[in-house]
Amino acid sequence: MATTANPGQRVPRTLWYRVAGLGTLLLAGVALAHFTPLGGLLSEEGLVALFTQQSYPWWSPVLLIALYATVAPLGLPPGPLMIGGAVFGALYGSIYNVAGLFLGAAISFQAARMLGRDFVIHVTGERMRRAERLFQRRGFWPLVQTRFLPVPFPVVNFGAALAGVRPPLFLTATLVGLIPSTVVHTYFIAELVSSQGRERLITLAAYAAVFVVFNIVIGVPWVRERLQRRKRYREIRALRSARGGPSGSG
């Protein structure tokens, strides 16, 4: 349960311990990636070689999804894993990548929520409560769109948890955003792996164009909502001005 913030109250020691645990988790990810053999395994070359040499045994998808669930809470980027997933082809690779990314996002979000959210609430108080209400009303499409933008995967997961996004909203928006974006990523990665020369350049251009279109389509509801809010704001101001005039002052 979240603690109640008090500007004059010191942060409880237990909250410091939990925040330190979150920081330790992220530092462990950096250490594993740079100072252990795991870093070589999680490189693009290492993952492609792993899944190619194993000739797709039945447990390969399970291993891929388990790696997603392991590296995501450590704050490591999932890009190499997506390339490893593309080894299975556009269809199955998309299925495995979506499953792994969603599981990794859910675990990362829950870890940050458990270890850091109460600390943020304690420090920020009512400001965080207002942010939570704002996210609940208007945060769905922005969260969906972050899955198409070049925002680091761990930043979205940890940031949403610390900003007070509620789990149902986060999980729904994550799934809605991950499915199309991951399918597109996996398809074009699989195509790039098998293409060369001019064909590769055409594939890269198509890759970029598809994501521009996706961002436009995803951004339309958000832009429409903002325009509607501005229109309502102008109408309210006009109404208040009319009430404050001669006709409304008697």
LUMGU-494502 format. One record per residue (C-alpha): residue in three letters; y, x, z. Coordinates in steps of 0.2 Angstrom, whole numbers, padded with zeros to 4 digits, always signed. Layout:
REM LUMGU-494502
alaYXZ/...
REM end
This chain:
REM LUMGU-494502
met+0000+0000+0000/ala+0017+0006-0004/thr+0028+0012+0010/thr+0045+0005+0013/ala+0060+0016+0009/asn+0073+0020+0022/pro+0087+0031+0017/gly+0088+0038+0034/gln+0070+0041+0036/arg+0060+0057+0033/val+0047+0057+0020/pro+0030+0055+0029/arg+0019+0071+0028/thr+0005+0061+0020/leu+0016+0057+0005/trp+0020+0075+0003/tyr+0002+0080+0004/arg-0002+0067-0010/val+0012+0073-0021/ala+0006+0091-0018/gly-0012+0085-0024/leu-0004+0078-0040/gly+0004+0095-0043/thr-0012+0104-0039/leu-0021+0093-0052/leu-0009+0098-0065/leu-0009+0116-0061/ala-0028+0116-0061/gly-0027+0109-0079/val-0016+0124-0084/ala-0027+0136-0076/leu-0043+0130-0083/ala-0035+0129-0101/his-0028+0147-0100/phe-0039+0157-0089/thr-0057+0150-0091/pro-0069+0148-0105/leu-0065+0130-0105/gly-0049+0134-0114/gly-0059+0141-0129/leu-0071+0126-0129/leu-0056+0113-0129/ser-0047+0122-0144/glu-0048+0114-0161/glu-0060+0127-0168/gly-0071+0126-0152/leu-0073+0107-0153/val-0076+0106-0171/ala-0089+0120-0170/leu-0097+0112-0155/phe-0100+0095-0163/thr-0104+0102-0180/gln-0117+0114-0174/gln-0125+0100-0163/ser-0128+0090-0179/tyr-0122+0074-0170/pro-0136+0072-0156/trp-0135+0055-0147/trp-0126+0062-0133/ser-0111+0070-0143/pro-0100+0054-0142/val-0104+0053-0123/leu-0099+0071-0121/leu-0083+0068-0131/ile-0078+0053-0121/ala-0082+0063-0105/leu-0071+0077-0110/tyr-0056+0065-0113/ala-0059+0058-0095/thr-0059+0075-0088/val-0044+0083-0097/ala-0032+0069-0097/pro-0030+0068-0078/leu-0027+0087-0078/gly-0012+0084-0090/leu-0020+0093-0105/pro-0015+0087-0122/pro-0029+0076-0131/gly-0025+0083-0149/pro-0040+0095-0150/leu-0051+0081-0144/met-0045+0069-0158/ile-0049+0083-0171/gly-0066+0085-0163/gly-0068+0066-0164/ala-0064+0066-0183/val-0079+0076-0186/phe-0089+0060-0183/gly-0080+0052-0198/ala-0065+0040-0199/leu-0075+0025-0193/tyr-0085+0032-0178/gly-0073+0045-0174/ser-0059+0031-0172/ile-0071+0021-0160/tyr-0075+0037-0150/asn-0057+0043-0149/val-0050+0026-0144/ala-0063+0024-0131/gly-0059+0042-0124/leu-0040+0040-0125/phe-0040+0024-0116/leu-0052+0030-0102/gly-0042+0046-0100/ala-0025+0036-0100/ala-0032+0024-0087/ile-0039+0038-0076/ser-0022+0048-0077/phe-0012+0032-0073/gln-0022+0028-0058/ala-0022+0046-0052/ala-0003+0047-0053/arg-0001+0030-0046/met-0012+0034-0031/leu-0004+0051-0028/gly+0014+0050-0032/arg+0020+0032-0033/asp+0023+0029-0015/phe+0033+0045-0014/val+0044+0039-0028/ile+0046+0022-0020/his+0050+0030-0003/val+0064+0041-0011/thr+0072+0029-0023/gly+0069+0012-0013/glu+0076-0003-0021/arg+0081+0006-0037/met+0062+0008-0040/arg+0059-0011-0036/arg+0072-0015-0049/ala+0064-0004-0062/glu+0047-0011-0059/arg+0054-0029-0062/leu+0063-0023-0078/phe+0047-0015-0084/gln+0037-0030-0081/arg+0049-0041-0091/arg+0053-0029-0105/gly+0042-0014-0105/phe+0027-0020-0116/trp+0033-0015-0133/pro+0042+0001-0128/leu+0025+0006-0120/val+0016+0001-0136/gln+0028+0011-0147/thr+0026+0027-0136/arg+0009+0028-0143/phe+0016+0031-0160/leu+0030+0043-0155/pro+0028+0062-0153/val+0029+0059-0134/pro+0015+0070-0125/phe+0001+0059-0119/pro+0001+0065-0101/val+0020+0061-0100/val+0017+0043-0105/asn+0003+0041-0093/phe+0010+0049-0078/gly+0028+0043-0081/ala+0022+0025-0082/ala+0013+0026-0066/leu+0028+0035-0057/ala+0040+0023-0064/gly+0031+0008-0057/val+0023+0000-0072/arg+0010-0012-0066/pro-0008-0008-0071/pro-0012-0024-0081/leu+0004-0021-0092/phe+0000-0002-0094/leu-0018-0005-0099/thr-0014-0019-0111/ala+0001-0010-0119/thr-0010+0006-0120/leu-0024-0002-0129/val-0013-0012-0141/gly-0004+0005-0145/leu-0019+0016-0145/ile-0030+0006-0157/pro-0019+0007-0173/ser-0012+0024-0169/thr-0028+0032-0166/val-0037+0024-0181/val-0023+0031-0192/his-0023+0048-0184/thr-0042+0050-0185/tyr-0043+0044-0203/phe-0030+0056-0209/ile-0037+0071-0199/ala-0054+0068-0206/glu-0046+0067-0224/leu-0036+0083-0220/val-0052+0092-0215/ser-0060+0089-0231/ser-0045+0091-0243/gln-0037+0106-0250/gly-0022+0111-0260/arg-0012+0097-0268/glu-0023+0084-0262/arg-0020+0090-0244/leu-0001+0089-0247/ile-0002+0071-0253/thr-0013+0067-0238/leu+0000+0074-0226/ala+0014+0065-0235/ala+0004+0049-0233/tyr+0001+0053-0215/ala+0019+0054-0211/ala+0024+0039-0221/val+0011+0028-0213/phe+0018+0032-0196/val+0036+0029-0201/val+0031+0012-0207/phe+0021+0009-0191/asn+0036+0013-0180/ile+0047+0002-0190/val+0035-0013-0188/ile+0032-0010-0169/gly+0051-0008-0167/val+0055-0024-0174/pro+0051-0035-0159/trp+0060-0023-0148/val+0076-0023-0159/arg+0075-0042-0160/glu+0074-0044-0142/arg+0089-0033-0139/leu+0099-0042-0152/gln+0095-0059-0144/arg+0100-0052-0126/arg+0117-0046-0133/lys+0120-0063-0141/arg+0116-0072-0125/tyr+0127-0060-0115/arg+0142-0063-0127/glu+0138-0082-0125/ile+0138-0081-0106/arg+0155-0071-0107/ala+0163-0083-0118/leu+0157-0098-0107/arg+0164-0089-0092/ser+0180-0086-0100/ala+0182-0104-0106/arg+0179-0110-0088/gly+0192-0098-0081/gly+0205-0105-0094/pro+0217-0119-0092/ser+0204-0132-0096/gly+0192-0126-0083/ser+0204-0121-0069/gly+0209-0139-0064/
REM end
